[in-house]
């Protein structure tokens, strides 16, 4: 019997490490994956205050492809969210929907309420 994907209320949650291109040391972020269906997921990456490397924003394109590869996700079926906690370069906590485009990356602010309703649990 094949192993099933976790449901939205059973997310993947871990500290994720990667080595950005051209860097000699790793970066880290908090990674949460909420599976909405077999093929669709919401991925939330949170910038860590003690991240020793580049920020999640500076390496978004590479990070999106790496996370999708490691977890078997199709980039076009993932809702990618960048999360910055309050006090880290921002006055208040922020969540931004990130979209890959031919010219790079675009972002749009989304509310915590919207995300919690989407994944069906408190963040």
N, C-alpha and C positions, 0 to 999 in steps of 0.2 A: 504494500500500500504506500503511495507517495505521501511525503510529509506535506502537511497543509501550511499555508501562509498564516501568520498571526492575524487576528482581527484588529480592528481599529482600537479596541479597548485593551489590546495586548501588544503595546508597541515595542519595537526594538529601542533600547536606550543604552547608550554607552559614550565613553570618551573616544573620539575618533582621531587618529593621528595620520598625517600624510606629509609627504615632502614636496613642497611646491617646486615647480620647474625652476632651475637655476639657483636653488637654495642648498646650503650644505647642512641644514638641520630641519627637524620636523616642526610642523604646526599642529595645533590641537584645537578641537571644538567639542561641544556636547552635541550628540547626534540622536535624534528621535525620529523613528519611522512609524507612521500610523497607516496600516493597510486598510483602504476603503473597500477594496475588492481584490480578487486574485491578481489583477494587473495594474490597479491604480493605488497610489499612495500619496500621503502628505509627508514630506521630509522637512523637519525643522532642525536647522543648525544654529547653535547658540555660541556667540563669541565668548571665550573664557577670559577672565581678567588676567590670568597668569599664562596665557598662550605665549609660548616662547618664539613663535614664528609669525608669518604674515597673517593678516586678518582674513576672516571668511569672505569679506567683500572683495579684497584684493585678489583672491584666488578662486572666485566663484565659478568660473567656467571649468577650470580643472577639477575643482571639488565636486561639482555636479556630476561630471562624467565618471570620476573615480568612485563615488558613492553608488551610483547606478550600476557600474560594473561589478563592484564587490557584493552588492545585494541583489543582483539580477533584475534590476528595474529598467524599464524603457524610459529614457529622459523625457520623451514627449507625453508620457502618461503620469508624470510626477509633478505634484504641486510643490515647488521649492520655496521654503520660507527662511529668511535670515532673521534671527532674533538677537537683539542687543539688550541686555539687562539694564535697568535704571542705574545711572551713575557711571556707566562705561561709555565714554565719549558722547553720551546723550543724557539729557536731564531726566527723561522718563523712558520706561521700557518701550521698545518698538518691535514690530513684526512687519517685514516687507516681503511681498510676493515677488520673486525673481523670475524673469523670463529671459531665455537665451534668444538673441536675434542675430541676424547676419552681421550686424555692426558691433556686437558685443552683448551687453547685459542691460536690461531695463528693470526698474523696480517700482512697486506700487504699495503704499502703506495699507495694511489691513488691520482690523481690530482683533483683540484677544477674544472678544465675544464671538466674532465670526468664526475664528479658528476652533474654538471649543465646541461650537455647534456643529461644525464640519466633522471633527474627529469623534464627537460624542463623549468627551470627558474633559475634566479640568486640566489645564496646562499649568 
